[in-house]
Structure formats: structure tokens, C-alpha cells
Amino acid sequence: MVVVDPDSAYAALSETERRFSRNAVAGVQAADGLEATLFASEPNVINPINIDVDHRGRVWACESYNYRPAVNGKSELGQGDRIVIMEDKDGDGKADVTKVFYQGPELNAPLGIWVMGNKAVVSQSPYVWLFTDVNGDDKADTKEILFKGIGGTQHDAGVHSFVFGPDGKFYFNFGNAGRQLVDGQDRPLLDKYERPIDFRQYKQGVVFRCEQDFTKVEVMAENFRNGWEVAVDSYGTMWQSDQEEPGNGADRVSYVMENGNFGYIDEMTSASWRLNRTNLEDEIPRRHWHQNDPGVVPDLLETGSGFPMGMTIYEGDLLPRRYWDQILLADAGQGYVSAFPVQNEGAGYKSTGILPILEGKRDKWFRPTDVCVAPDGSLIISDWYDPVIGSNKMKDRSRGRIFRVAPTGTPYKIPVFDLTIPEQAVKALQSPNLSQRYLAWNACVKHGWAAEPFLEELFRLYNGNPKLRARALWVLNRIEGFNYRNLDIGFRELNPNLRITALRAVRQRNSDPTEYIKRLTSDRDPQVRRECALAINHNHTYEALDVWLQLAKQYKGNDRWTVEALSIGAYDQWERLFPAWLERAGTKPWMTDAGKDIIWLARTRKAIPYLSELAADTSVSFKSRLRYFRSFDFFHAGYEKTQALLSVLNVPSSDRIEVSKLALLHLDKSFVTNSQQGLTALNKLLDETYGTEHYIDLMTRYELESENGRLLKLALGKSDEVIGRDAGALLLEQAGISYVTQKLAGMNEVNKSALLASIQTVGSAESVYLLRSTLLDAGEPMSVRKNAARYLGGSWPGEEAVVKLLRSDQISGEVKEAALEGVKNAFREEIKAQLAPYLPKPPVEEVVTTPEEQPKSGKKERRKRRKSE
């Protein structure tokens, strides 16, 4: 028997042959023990961006042929996008029938679909639609707007798909383009307390939950960039991937801690993660999400640079055991569908690695956009199928693939249940498929008492699958007369996840669940205690105060998950919680690991004196104290903050200069510049740090006019160094162009060139004007003009100015040669193309290396440049 190497066989195919759907399976590789089959492909489905699998095993796909017409061109079809249904009738894992459920001009690259029987929820900013097939012909007969007013039309970061949770509610999200939503009648949304939701208080991407009638919308978490899809396990734990700003290796998967802030932008200032800040994270992926900031929920893991999209939790048993109960993620950028095994770590979780499922090992056009679990436990994966991802571009709009992944040789056999029979409905509730579980959940609730014996049997199967037991508990919680009895049992369960489920369930049925929360406050499991802390968010009762204090007392330190849960539980209650904690924490609570963490995140001015104690503690390293200086940023200016920072200024230590600088940088600017005490401290430190980056940092913040002379001296003396260029940039920014022009006029050739060199990388309109006017001034010495021409190309705006001078033929001779020398290493492709006619052609043997990106302009860029250099 001849064994054919799949890599060699695929490599032997021509580029055209590789694109044929008959070779689709040859281009991908399934993990050991699994087999990929082609369920459907073009022309039956094209550009599938999101899918769902219904209770009959049919695959529903949102197509996005009309994605970004401004970039990719308008549809040649002259029609809107489609929602298609693909069905395998003979069980061979390949679709035999494809139907168009709906197509209309209003469908413009929808991002999500959720199927529930004869209904489909389709998400596409600015709308969320509900399509209904009334007569059973697999065609949408009615269309209703559920939500509208959502930002992100034709944008990846708009509204995404809905999913069904074990509590009977729907979960969904939008990215940071979504901004807000109203109901289908333009009415503001009301939360579970019947209060209008003020979207102005929420940041960036948001996770939501709502009832099945799409009312009582709750904001579950905020400050993501672009979480594509929420995945909810049977305990009610939420998970979500999040897309980075491309190129920073910061895509991530998060445990969505309820009411958590996930750190995409600065909580207080809404500043980008790119700006310098105290206690900056060492790694860019962590910096991207403000992971060192108090009040930010930690990431589960960073997955690199890709394009993470659909995800789900695998709660079936058809796949090998290593995939059971794991997070599954489709990453179109990295071309794989993988599982991310998770283990408990303190009050949170940690990932133990990546388990591949299906990857485009041979075919790099494989762009998986979603992964769903079919009713038989196999996986259905959608493939956008394109050579590029990102930049909103498509190079092939004619193709799309749907794969099925299952153990080798497994037929596609769909279980059938009669949901009118209570026992059958409970069996259907155990399906790995969400659409089947949705129908079963509602059938069980409708059966009520008739379903109760079968639900209790499932719930009390103590050696059974705890996730199936949790599903039964959620339904029992909705059946009047039985919920509290079974919840009482749930609170005593040995499995901590079932105790968590019981607490989550009772919170949804009881307006004041504090009595139940108190049962678990001293639980031995830190994750259960975490859930207690989350449960008292916005609970201002005395009982809630006691719960938080007990939880804080049990915290021993060094568990970020517990810290953030305590922070969420204490939201808007720090003024009463912190003093009570101090009374119970014993002597010098700031000296314990737990006390340091609580003080670090406490949002009350009463914590400020203790912050200053920790910031000034010379017995620990300076780096470990940076977190306390960062905490000062989360308080607005006031007497307590000012006095605390001033006290730090006077602490003698080997790192006094660094500590004093941080204290001055965190003080209110107006206080320092308008008080004798502040000015004295600032001037003293400026004298001590002159000529260093500390001096530049202080001047960047305080911009003292009295320092212009010393800035000029530093710019002239160190113009060939970063510190000199920073000084020149600061001088031009704070003293102004007239000051610099006046100084230039009175200088000799050497100093003129030095001052011009110091502003070459600024890139402001003023710096470009000075350099351009100098090189064009025939009255200036030739050496100065040549240097000005060379320096003009030191910034991106300067490069553009050189191109204009060349095109208008305003420079020639030595000045032109110098200008060309200054731009010969231009980074941007468009600039290189514009300069090409003017640059000498390199010898054939010359090796052209790619230059590093040139620094951009502005005060913020100076800090970044200095740090990197």
C-alpha cells in the first residue's frame, strides 16, 4: 500500500487547483483522532462570517459578500447579503440541500446569527433583527427590529451575535464602535431595575444580557476593544475573546467577570494604552489592556496577533476527552480553530496551553470565522476563505467553506426529541447544541411540575456530569414552588461550581439575595467567595457590608482575581467599607500582603495616607512601589492627595530623585506652579536632574518659561542625542516659533545647525516651517541650508514637505542632494514611491534593508521614543 504524504500532494497542486473546493479538505489539518469533512462550499455559501446550528443539525450562515464596499467594491449582484440554511439529509456529513432563508438590501455584511426554532436573530449595526418563518417553508415571513441605533455600520466592532445562556437569558456584545442601543421603537432601554441605561458611563466594547423577550438589558462588563462572541458555560460563567489593535501580539481570551472593567482604555482619562503611564507593563500585550492598573480584570491569556472571532464551550462527549468542557476559538488571522484548556487559579483561572483542532497548515486561505457544536457533538466550522485578513480587504469574494469535524468515520446522526413529553424535554436539555437546549429549556419551564421529577433526578445524580446537573438547577429555579428547595441543596453541594450556580440562580429570582450570599461568605473555595463579592455590587445594605468585610478578612494576598472581585463588590461603597475594614484589619494593615492590595485598589480619599506610606517604603524595591504611585492617578486633585505626595518628597533614600519625580508628576499642576512649596520642590529637582530624562519628564509636564534658556543650552549641546532632540522639541513647543527664530538669527553656523538638528524629529507645522524656510533662504550659509534640508526628512510631515519641494522643483544642487539624503530611508511605501524618481537607483548587488519606523511628532511620542531608545 502506497502512503501519500498530504503535504507533498498538496504542494503538487497548481495555485488554481488549490482553490477548488474539492481540494478544501486537503488544505487543512485536523488534530489526531479527528477528521475534517467539507459540509458545504461555494456556490452554495460564500463569505460566511457567522453561523449557527439548529436542533435539526442544519447549518445557518450569515454571508458577508457586501463587506466594506468602499474598499472591496460594490456587489455585482445588486442585492443584499443572504442568510442560508444548509441541511445534510443522508447523514454523510455533507449538505444536500441549501435554501435562502432571507435576502434583502438591508443586509449589509451582518456579523451574527442566533437560531431558535423557526426564528433567527441577526445582528448588523445599526440593527438587531428578528426573522420568523411562520408557515414552516424555511423562508422568513416577518421581520422585526429588536434593537437599533447601534454604531459600527459596516464595521467589525459593531453588534455581534446572540447566544443562549443556561439561565434562559440571551447574551450578546458589541465592539467599541457600538456605543449605544435603543429598542425597536426608539425607546431607551431599561435595566432590570426599570431604570434607563446611561451608555455614557460605559467604555468601549460591552457585554450584555437580556430576557428572552429582549427586555431588562443588563451591562455585564465593559472596556473591551472588539469581543466578537460571548460563550457561556452551563454554570453561567462567561468567556470572550477580544481583538487587539493589530500588530501588538495582544489578542486575548478573558473570563468575563461580572461588572468588570477590562482595561482597553484608561479608566480615568480614556487615554490610549500607548501613552506612557506610571507602572507601565513590561510586555506590550499586557500594556495593551492596562493589566497593572487597579480595577482592571486580568486576562486569562494573550493569544498573539490574529483575528479571533467566534467561540463556544464544548460540552459534548463525541470529541476526544481532552476537548471536553474547553473553550473553543476560531481565529481567522492565525488560521486555526483551537481549544484553550483552563484550570482554576485562586479566585480565577489560568490557561494550560493550546489544543489544535483544525488549522490551515497547507492552505493559508483558511480563515475560520466561527465554530459551533452540532446536536451530535461534532463541530461545524465556517471558513471565510480568503488570502488576506484585516485592513478590511477581500481578494476573493466568490468562495466560502463549511467544515464538519468529528472522530474519523462518524456519521452525522441527529438525535430527535419529542419536547411535548416532559422526560424527552429533560433529555434534550442535555444536548451539546445550544439551539436544542434553548427549545428544551423553554419546554421544561412550560411543563412545570410535570417536568420537575425528571429535572430533580438529573440534578440529584451526584455522580453525574456537574454541568448537566447545573442545567437542571437553572430550570428548576424557574419553576415556582420547587426552586428554593433545590437551591438549598445547591448551596450544600460538594462541587464548588454548583454552589456558584446556586448563588447565581438565586440572585436572578430574589431582589435581595443577601441572606443566601451570607451562606457562602466563609466558603472554603476562593472562587465561591469571589462570586459572593460580585453578588454585592450595588448592594448598600448593612448585611452586604458585613459580607464584604468577611471576604476581605479571608483574603491573604497575591491573588489578583480576588482583589478585582473585592473591587467590584465595593463599587461606589468605599467610603463606608474602607473605614470599617481598617477597624477590623488590626495594627498596620498596610504591612500585610492583603492590606497592600486593598489599599492599592481602594477608591476613597481615606486610603490616600496609607498609599503614601507604601509609596515611601524604602524597605522594598522602587519598582514594586510604582503600583502605589499609579493609584494616585485614580484620585482627582484635593488636599489629601497633595499632602500625601508632598510627604513622599521629603523621604531620604537612595532612589530619592526617582521618588520625588513621581510625586511631582502626580501632583496637581496648578498647585505646583502656583505655590511656593510646589515651585521650590520642582526647581530643586530640576537642578538635580538637568541633562537627564528626568528633567525632560518634569519639563514636559510643567513647561516652565524660566527654563527656556537651559532647554536651549541642552538642545545645542546634545543635538545628536535623544535628550537634545527632546529638549529642542520642548523648547519649540513651549517657547514658540518666534523665540526659536529669534535665537537662530543671532547664532553662528555651528549653533544654527545644532538647533535645527534638535527639532528634526518633531514633525509639527512649526518645525517643518523652520527647516523648510531655512533650506530655501539663500542668505543662510550653505552648510546650514544643507543641514536643514537633511533634517527636514526626519519626520513623516517633513518627508511629505521634501516631496512637495522636489515636485515643485524648488531645490537643486547640494541642497537637493542633502534633502534626498535625509529621506533615503523613508519607511512608508507611498512616500518611497513618490521619491523613487528623484533617488539614484542602487547597484544591483546592493542589499536593501528595511529601516525602522521613524518617530512621529508630539509630546506623547517623545516619551515613547525616549523609552525605547
ChimeraX attribute file (.defattr): number of C-alpha atoms within 10 A of each C-alpha:
attribute: neighborCount
match mode: 1-to-1
recipient: residues
	/A:1	3
	/A:2	4
	/A:3	5
	/A:4	8
	/A:5	9
	/A:6	14
	/A:7	13
	/A:8	10
	/A:9	11
	/A:10	17
	/A:11	14
	/A:12	11
	/A:13	12
	/A:14	9
	/A:15	10
	/A:16	7
	/A:17	13
	/A:18	19
	/A:19	17
	/A:20	12
	/A:21	18
	/A:22	11
	/A:23	15
	/A:24	23
	/A:25	18
	/A:26	19
	/A:27	22
	/A:28	20
	/A:29	21
	/A:30	21
	/A:31	15
	/A:32	11
	/A:33	11
	/A:34	18
	/A:35	19
	/A:36	25
	/A:37	20
	/A:38	20
	/A:39	22
	/A:40	26
	/A:41	23
	/A:42	14
	/A:43	11
	/A:44	17
	/A:45	26
	/A:46	27
	/A:47	30
	/A:48	31
	/A:49	26
	/A:50	30
	/A:51	29
	/A:52	31
	/A:53	28
	/A:54	26
	/A:55	27
	/A:56	19
	/A:57	26
	/A:58	20
	/A:59	26
	/A:60	25
	/A:61	28
	/A:62	28
	/A:63	28
	/A:64	23
	/A:65	31
	/A:66	26
	/A:67	25
	/A:68	19
	/A:69	15
	/A:70	11
	/A:71	11
	/A:72	16
	/A:73	12
	/A:74	14
	/A:75	14
	/A:76	8
	/A:77	9
	/A:78	9
	/A:79	16
	/A:80	18
	/A:81	25
	/A:82	26
	/A:83	25
	/A:84	24
	/A:85	25
	/A:86	23
	/A:87	22
	/A:88	20
	/A:89	15
	/A:90	12
	/A:91	15
	/A:92	15
	/A:93	24
	/A:94	20
	/A:95	21
	/A:96	14
	/A:97	13
	/A:98	17
	/A:99	16
	/A:100	17
	/A:101	20
	/A:102	20
	/A:103	16
	/A:104	11
	/A:105	11
	/A:106	12
	/A:107	23
	/A:108	22
	/A:109	27
	/A:110	33
	/A:111	26
	/A:112	27
	/A:113	26
	/A:114	27
	/A:115	25
	/A:116	20
	/A:117	15
	/A:118	16
	/A:119	17
	/A:120	23
	/A:121	22
	/A:122	27
	/A:123	28
	/A:124	28
	/A:125	30
	/A:126	19
	/A:127	26
	/A:128	27
	/A:129	20
	/A:130	20
	/A:131	21
	/A:132	21
	/A:133	18
	/A:134	13
	/A:135	10
	/A:136	10
	/A:137	11
	/A:138	17
	/A:139	20
	/A:140	21
	/A:141	14
	/A:142	11
	/A:143	15
	/A:144	13
	/A:145	15
	/A:146	20
	/A:147	23
	/A:148	20
	/A:149	18
	/A:150	20
	/A:151	22
	/A:152	19
	/A:153	20
	/A:154	20
	/A:155	19
	/A:156	25
	/A:157	25
	/A:158	28
	/A:159	37
	/A:160	29
	/A:161	26
	/A:162	26
	/A:163	26
	/A:164	23
	/A:165	24
	/A:166	26
	/A:167	24
	/A:168	19
	/A:169	16
	/A:170	22
	/A:171	25
	/A:172	24
	/A:173	30
	/A:174	32
	/A:175	28
	/A:176	24
	/A:177	20
	/A:178	25
	/A:179	21
	/A:180	23
	/A:181	23
	/A:182	17
	/A:183	18
	/A:184	17
	/A:185	10
	/A:186	12
	/A:187	12
	/A:188	15
	/A:189	23
	/A:190	17
	/A:191	17
	/A:192	15
	/A:193	10
	/A:194	11
	/A:195	11
	/A:196	14
	/A:197	20
	/A:198	12
	/A:199	13
	/A:200	8
	/A:201	7
	/A:202	16
	/A:203	22
	/A:204	22
	/A:205	26
	/A:206	27
	/A:207	24
	/A:208	17
	/A:209	23
	/A:210	19
	/A:211	15
	/A:212	12
	/A:213	9
	/A:214	14
	/A:215	16
	/A:216	19
	/A:217	20
	/A:218	19
	/A:219	21
	/A:220	19
	/A:221	21
	/A:222	26
	/A:223	25
	/A:224	27
	/A:225	26
	/A:226	30
	/A:227	33
	/A:228	30
	/A:229	31
	/A:230	28
	/A:231	27
	/A:232	23
	/A:233	21
	/A:234	23
	/A:235	25
	/A:236	20
	/A:237	18
	/A:238	20
	/A:239	21
	/A:240	27
	/A:241	32
	/A:242	25
	/A:243	25
	/A:244	26
	/A:245	14
	/A:246	14
	/A:247	10
	/A:248	16
	/A:249	19
	/A:250	24
	/A:251	27
	/A:252	23
	/A:253	22
	/A:254	21
	/A:255	21
	/A:256	25
	/A:257	23
	/A:258	20
	/A:259	20
	/A:260	22
	/A:261	25
	/A:262	28
	/A:263	29
	/A:264	28
	/A:265	21
	/A:266	19
	/A:267	19
	/A:268	10
	/A:269	9
	/A:270	13
	/A:271	12
	/A:272	13
	/A:273	18
	/A:274	14
	/A:275	13
	/A:276	16
	/A:277	14
	/A:278	18
	/A:279	19
	/A:280	19
	/A:281	16
	/A:282	9
	/A:283	12
	/A:284	15
	/A:285	22
	/A:286	22
	/A:287	23
	/A:288	21
	/A:289	28
	/A:290	27
	/A:291	20
	/A:292	20
	/A:293	25
	/A:294	25
	/A:295	27
	/A:296	25
	/A:297	29
	/A:298	25
	/A:299	21
	/A:300	20
	/A:301	21
	/A:302	18
	/A:303	21
	/A:304	19
	/A:305	20
	/A:306	23
	/A:307	25
	/A:308	32
	/A:309	25
	/A:310	31
	/A:311	26
	/A:312	25
	/A:313	25
	/A:314	25
	/A:315	24
	/A:316	23
	/A:317	15
	/A:318	17
	/A:319	18
	/A:320	13
	/A:321	10
	/A:322	11
	/A:323	22
	/A:324	16
	/A:325	20
	/A:326	20
	/A:327	23
	/A:328	27
	/A:329	29
	/A:330	30
	/A:331	28
	/A:332	29
	/A:333	21
	/A:334	20
	/A:335	26
	/A:336	25
	/A:337	26
	/A:338	22
	/A:339	25
	/A:340	22
	/A:341	18
	/A:342	17
	/A:343	11
	/A:344	11
	/A:345	13
	/A:346	16
	/A:347	19
	/A:348	20
	/A:349	18
	/A:350	16
	/A:351	16
	/A:352	11
	/A:353	11
	/A:354	13
	/A:355	16
	/A:356	18
	/A:357	24
	/A:358	24
	/A:359	24
	/A:360	22
	/A:361	16
	/A:362	18
	/A:363	22
	/A:364	17
	/A:365	24
	/A:366	29
	/A:367	31
	/A:368	33
	/A:369	29
	/A:370	31
	/A:371	30
	/A:372	29
	/A:373	27
	/A:374	28
	/A:375	28
	/A:376	22
	/A:377	22
	/A:378	27
	/A:379	23
	/A:380	24
	/A:381	30
	/A:382	32
	/A:383	26
	/A:384	29
	/A:385	30
	/A:386	21
	/A:387	14
	/A:388	17
	/A:389	19
	/A:390	12
	/A:391	8
	/A:392	15
	/A:393	17
	/A:394	20
	/A:395	11
	/A:396	17
	/A:397	17
	/A:398	13
	/A:399	21
	/A:400	26
	/A:401	26
	/A:402	29
	/A:403	24
	/A:404	22
	/A:405	24
	/A:406	25
	/A:407	17
	/A:408	12
	/A:409	12
	/A:410	16
	/A:411	14
	/A:412	21
	/A:413	19
	/A:414	15
	/A:415	13
	/A:416	12
	/A:417	16
	/A:418	13
	/A:419	20
	/A:420	13
	/A:421	14
	/A:422	24
	/A:423	20
	/A:424	18
	/A:425	26
	/A:426	27
	/A:427	17
	/A:428	26
	/A:429	28
	/A:430	23
	/A:431	23
	/A:432	23
	/A:433	27
	/A:434	28
	/A:435	26
	/A:436	27
	/A:437	27
	/A:438	25
	/A:439	17
	/A:440	27
	/A:441	26
	/A:442	16
	/A:443	22
	/A:444	30
	/A:445	21
	/A:446	15
	/A:447	18
	/A:448	19
	/A:449	17
	/A:450	14
	/A:451	22
	/A:452	22
	/A:453	14
	/A:454	19
	/A:455	26
	/A:456	17
	/A:457	13
	/A:458	22
	/A:459	24
	/A:460	18
	/A:461	13
	/A:462	13
	/A:463	7
	/A:464	11
	/A:465	13
	/A:466	19
	/A:467	21
	/A:468	19
	/A:469	25
	/A:470	27
	/A:471	29
	/A:472	28
	/A:473	28
	/A:474	28
	/A:475	26
	/A:476	27
	/A:477	23
	/A:478	21
	/A:479	18
	/A:480	11
	/A:481	12
	/A:482	15
	/A:483	20
	/A:484	18
	/A:485	11
	/A:486	19
	/A:487	23
	/A:488	15
	/A:489	15
	/A:490	25
	/A:491	20
	/A:492	14
	/A:493	16
	/A:494	10
	/A:495	13
	/A:496	18
	/A:497	21
	/A:498	25
	/A:499	26
	/A:500	24
	/A:501	28
	/A:502	27
	/A:503	24
	/A:504	22
	/A:505	27
	/A:506	21
	/A:507	16
	/A:508	14
	/A:509	13
	/A:510	10
	/A:511	9
	/A:512	14
	/A:513	19
	/A:514	20
	/A:515	10
	/A:516	18
	/A:517	25
	/A:518	17
	/A:519	14
	/A:520	21
	/A:521	23
	/A:522	17
	/A:523	17
	/A:524	11
	/A:525	16
	/A:526	23
	/A:527	23
	/A:528	22
	/A:529	28
	/A:530	26
	/A:531	25
	/A:532	30
	/A:533	28
	/A:534	24
	/A:535	23
	/A:536	24
	/A:537	20
	/A:538	14
	/A:539	18
	/A:540	13
	/A:541	12
	/A:542	9
	/A:543	15
	/A:544	25
	/A:545	19
	/A:546	16
	/A:547	25
	/A:548	23
	/A:549	22
	/A:550	18
	/A:551	20
	/A:552	22
	/A:553	15
	/A:554	15
	/A:555	20
	/A:556	13
	/A:557	16
	/A:558	13
	/A:559	17
	/A:560	18
	/A:561	22
	/A:562	27
	/A:563	26
	/A:564	26
	/A:565	28
	/A:566	28
	/A:567	26
	/A:568	26
	/A:569	26
	/A:570	26
	/A:571	20
	/A:572	16
	/A:573	19
	/A:574	20
	/A:575	16
	/A:576	13
	/A:577	19
	/A:578	20
	/A:579	14
	/A:580	14
	/A:581	21
	/A:582	16
	/A:583	10
	/A:584	13
	/A:585	17
	/A:586	9
	/A:587	10
	/A:588	10
	/A:589	18
	/A:590	21
	/A:591	13
	/A:592	14
	/A:593	14
	/A:594	21
	/A:595	21
	/A:596	18
	/A:597	23
	/A:598	24
	/A:599	22
	/A:600	25
	/A:601	23
	/A:602	25
	/A:603	24
	/A:604	18
	/A:605	19
	/A:606	16
	/A:607	22
	/A:608	24
	/A:609	17
	/A:610	21
	/A:611	27
	/A:612	21
	/A:613	17
	/A:614	24
	/A:615	26
	/A:616	26
	/A:617	16
	/A:618	16
	/A:619	8
	/A:620	11
	/A:621	10
	/A:622	17
	/A:623	8
	/A:624	11
	/A:625	18
	/A:626	18
	/A:627	22
	/A:628	26
	/A:629	23
	/A:630	20
	/A:631	23
	/A:632	25
	/A:633	18
	/A:634	19
	/A:635	15
	/A:636	12
	/A:637	16
	/A:638	12
	/A:639	9
	/A:640	15
	/A:641	23
	/A:642	20
	/A:643	14
	/A:644	21
	/A:645	27
	/A:646	19
	/A:647	15
	/A:648	21
	/A:649	19
	/A:650	13
	/A:651	15
	/A:652	13
	/A:653	13
	/A:654	10
	/A:655	12
	/A:656	17
	/A:657	16
	/A:658	15
	/A:659	24
	/A:660	23
	/A:661	21
	/A:662	22
	/A:663	22
	/A:664	23
	/A:665	20
	/A:666	21
	/A:667	23
	/A:668	16
	/A:669	14
	/A:670	11
	/A:671	15
	/A:672	19
	/A:673	16
	/A:674	10
	/A:675	10
	/A:676	11
	/A:677	12
	/A:678	19
	/A:679	14
	/A:680	13
	/A:681	17
	/A:682	21
	/A:683	14
	/A:684	10
	/A:685	19
	/A:686	20
	/A:687	10
	/A:688	13
	/A:689	17
	/A:690	14
	/A:691	20
	/A:692	13
	/A:693	17
	/A:694	18
	/A:695	19
	/A:696	24
	/A:697	18
	/A:698	20
	/A:699	21
	/A:700	22
	/A:701	13
	/A:702	17
	/A:703	18
	/A:704	14
	/A:705	12
	/A:706	8
	/A:707	15
	/A:708	19
	/A:709	12
	/A:710	14
	/A:711	26
	/A:712	20
	/A:713	17
	/A:714	23
	/A:715	30
	/A:716	23
	/A:717	17
	/A:718	20
	/A:719	24
	/A:720	13
	/A:721	13
	/A:722	18
	/A:723	22
	/A:724	27
	/A:725	27
	/A:726	28
	/A:727	32
	/A:728	30
	/A:729	27
	/A:730	26
	/A:731	28
	/A:732	23
	/A:733	19
	/A:734	16
	/A:735	18
	/A:736	12
	/A:737	16
	/A:738	11
	/A:739	13
	/A:740	19
	/A:741	12
	/A:742	10
	/A:743	14
	/A:744	18
	/A:745	10
	/A:746	10
	/A:747	12
	/A:748	11
	/A:749	15
	/A:750	11
	/A:751	18
	/A:752	23
	/A:753	21
	/A:754	22
	/A:755	27
	/A:756	25
	/A:757	26
	/A:758	31
	/A:759	30
	/A:760	27
	/A:761	28
	/A:762	30
	/A:763	23
	/A:764	20
	/A:765	11
	/A:766	16
	/A:767	27
	/A:768	27
	/A:769	15
	/A:770	19
	/A:771	25
	/A:772	20
	/A:773	14
	/A:774	22
	/A:775	27
	/A:776	17
	/A:777	12
	/A:778	10
	/A:779	9
	/A:780	15
	/A:781	14
	/A:782	15
	/A:783	16
	/A:784	23
	/A:785	27
	/A:786	23
	/A:787	22
	/A:788	30
	/A:789	31
	/A:790	24
	/A:791	28
	/A:792	35
	/A:793	30
	/A:794	24
	/A:795	25
	/A:796	24
	/A:797	19
	/A:798	27
	/A:799	27
	/A:800	18
	/A:801	18
	/A:802	27
	/A:803	20
	/A:804	13
	/A:805	17
	/A:806	19
	/A:807	13
	/A:808	9
	/A:809	10
	/A:810	12
	/A:811	17
	/A:812	12
	/A:813	8
	/A:814	14
	/A:815	22
	/A:816	21
	/A:817	16
	/A:818	21
	/A:819	27
	/A:820	23
	/A:821	15
	/A:822	22
	/A:823	26
	/A:824	16
	/A:825	18
	/A:826	22
	/A:827	16
	/A:828	12
	/A:829	9
	/A:830	10
	/A:831	16
	/A:832	17
	/A:833	10
	/A:834	15
	/A:835	21
	/A:836	12
	/A:837	10
	/A:838	13
	/A:839	14
	/A:840	10
	/A:841	8
	/A:842	9
	/A:843	7
	/A:844	6
	/A:845	6
	/A:846	7
	/A:847	8
	/A:848	8
	/A:849	7
	/A:850	9
	/A:851	10
	/A:852	9
	/A:853	11
	/A:854	16
	/A:855	16
	/A:856	19
	/A:857	19
	/A:858	15
	/A:859	15
	/A:860	13
	/A:861	16
	/A:862	26
	/A:863	18
	/A:864	15
	/A:865	14
	/A:866	14
	/A:867	10
	/A:868	7
	/A:869	6
